[in-house]
Amino acid sequence: MKIAMIGAGYVGLVSGVCFSDFGHEVVCVDNNPDKIARLARGEVPIYEPGLDVLLAKNVEAGRLSFTDDLLAAVRGAEAVFIAVGTPTRRGDGHADLSYVMAAAEAIAKAADGYLVVITKSTVPVGANRQVKEVITGANPALDFDVVSNPEFLREGAAIDDFMKPDRVIVGVETERAAAVMAEIYRPLYLRDFPIITTDLESAEMIKYAANAFLATKITFINEIAALCERAGADVKQVAKGMGLDGRIGNKFLHAGPGYGGSCFPKDTKALARIGQEHAAPLSIVEAVIRANEETKRRMIDKLQTLADGTFRDKTVAVLGVTFKPNTDDMRDAPALTIVPALVGGGAHVRVVDPQGRREGQALLPNVEWVEDPYQAAEGAELLVILTEWNEFRALDLRGLASRMAVPRMADLRNIYHPAQAREAGFTAYEGVGRL
């Protein structure tokens, strides 16, 4: 099929590349000419493992191309995906749909025959009907269908998630549109991956409900971790005992400094707002949002206690600032709360992150970026693990401790066992919810 992907950001680019690998002819459209030029040269503007190889393969095969000409991309396409940003709107926490509606209007004006307009962007309940109204208003004679097809891609594992999904959600209103979607996802149908067909509103709700539930699970174990610290329990053992219950499962039960990223903070706020607008307040989701912010603040208190009550004139080594490993994404990362608190408290902060420097240099001013943990630890009085990159999972702890002026570790991802750190020479160790 001929597919146009409007938006070459994270979701649009990964989806476009993967659809082309299915055998479809895909044109990715973006209004940023610099990004398009980079993609045309084979340069991937985001860090996602394996994406560069897959992109090059499908460009070479002639199935994947990039343009800033939306009109040319939409003309002749059988399906057009909207994969533009829906950032949190200032003031009310709702998703900003201005980019989605602008894309819908542009598609309507460019289309010259029947097509299916598919929303990949995360949008509130009812937004796809708004898309339908915008398209009809811009081109009343156009024959089209609107489909809701939310994404469930984990940064750092997005290609695997696309090619081997837990499920594909397709919200449709007509058999004609359902047939087009079946053809688009034919390789997944053939391999018996679950493809769930729903109405538009249910598809929209599934995306928000899933992300809010995962954010709730993370926040719950973080609050249990805080209680473990007071009660003398070990959250790692508690989480293991919980996770073996098949009704609960062990995923997303890892205590840490709070959730971040492009989805959970934005989507929980948007879902809470949707609940308020429909007079069905989501008190659990609202509490999760508040508790997550409190978790970040609690981490700052933990670090300050470990640093003898003050950060002033102390050298602090921070390992990892992206919101999770295997991505360069800094959006709403706990580091954006914790590192400024260190700097504001008078600390000299050295940062190491395999992919975080590109975004982090602008977002985290007044820190020193260094190449490896051992360089960062030289003469430091506190070592903080903020992101669980594989590069930080098998460090020479004795070597790190010997380089530090005062060997103290705050392991905010519970990578190391407290006894292991102390045996290596760390005089103080703090995890999250650990004994």
Secondary structure, DSSP 8 states (H G I E B T S, - for coil): -EEEEE--SHHHHHHHHHHHHTT-EEEEE-S-HHHHHHHHTT--SS--TTHHHHHHHHHHTTSEEEES-HHHHHTT-SEEEE-----B-TTT--B--HHHHHHHHHHHHH--S-EEEEE-S---TTHHHHHHHHHHHH-TT--EEEEE------TTSHHHHHHS-S-EEEE-SSHHHHHHHHHHTHHHHHTT--EEEE-HHHHHHHHHHHHHHHHHHHHHHHHHHHHHHHHT--HHHHHHHHHTSTTT-STT----S---SSSHHHHHHHHHHHHHHTT---HHHHHHHHHHHHHHHHHHHHHHHHTTT--TT-EEEEE--SSSSS----TT-THHHHHHHHHHTT-EEEEE-TTTHHHHHHHSTT-EE-SSHHHHHTT-SEEEE-S--GGGTT--HHHHHHH-SS-EEEETT--S-HHHHHHTT-SEEE-SS--
